[in-house]
Amino acid sequence: MLDYKAINQKTLAKELGVADSSLGRLVDRLEKMGLVERCRDTVDRRAFVLKLTEQGQSHIDSLLFVGQSFNNDLIRGISDEDLSIYEEVLEKMVKNVCDSEID
């Protein structure tokens, strides 16, 4: 949601690799907490777009800092070459899982 002023709920579910229903339950909770709001999509009135509220944006700003710090701790001492190999292996594993779901 960070790169979007608003994002279609189905699009977000696809980008996150989760089921629409799972995301829907999460959005329900986030909406009750005042962190996101659902608005009718101006292009497709049957769909909703999600927008961060001001409160949600303030949480995102602090979480990004915490997440970046955590990520830095995770990769400390690991070479760029090793990280690249790790990413390649993970991508292949995800592809294998996705391919096996089709069979």
N, C-alpha and C positions, 0 to 999 in steps of 0.2 A: 504494500500500500504506500510505501515511501515514495515511489517514483510516479505516483498517480495522485491527481486531485480527487479522483473518484475511480473506483474500479468495479466492474461487473462481478457479482458474487460468483457466478460460474467460472469466469475467467480466473479469478483468484484461486478457486478450488483447483482448477487445472494446473496453474502455476505452482501451487503448493504440493500437488500430487495427492490430494485428499478427496474423499467423496463429498459431493455437494451437501449431503445430509450431515456429515460430520462438521463441515464448515458452518453449516446453518446453526447447529447447536452452539458452536463456539461464538458465532456472531450474536446469537441471542444473549449469551452471558456478557459479552463485551458491550452490547447495547444497554443492558440493564445497569452496567457499571458506569455508563456515560462516556465510554471511550470511542465508540463508533456510532454512526447513524446510518440507517437504511433510507435511501431515497429512490423514488421511481426513476427508472432509466428514461431519459428524454427520447432516446431512439427506439427503445422497445418497452412500451408501457407495461408489459407482462413481467419484466425483469426489474431487479433492484441493483442499484450501485451502492457501494459502501464508501463512506467518508469518515476520516478521523475527525473527532471533535477537538476543540482546543485542549481539553483535558487529555485526550488520547495522544495528541501531538506532543504535549509536555512529557508524557510517560515515554514516548518513543525516543525523544531526545536523550533522556537519562539512560534508557535501556541500550541505546546504541553505544554509549560510552562504556557501560558495563560489559556488553557483548564484545566490543573491540578489545578491552582489557583481558577478558577471558580468552579470546582467540590468541592474543599475543602470548599469554602464558602457555597455551596448548602447543604452540609451534616453536617456542623458544628452543634453540639448539638443533633444530631440524633444518637441513639445507634446502635451498630452493629446488634442487634436483630431486631430493627425496619427496618433497611435497608434490612435485609434478608427477612423479611415479605413482604416489598415493592417489592423486586425483584421477589419473588414467585408469587405475585398477578399480576405483569406485565407480567410475562411469561404465566400465565394462560389466561390473556386477549389476548395476541398475539396468543396463540393457538386457542382460541375461534374464533378470526377473521379469522385465516387461515383455520380452519375447516369449517366455514360458507361460505367461498369463494368456497369450493369444492362442497357444496350442490347445 
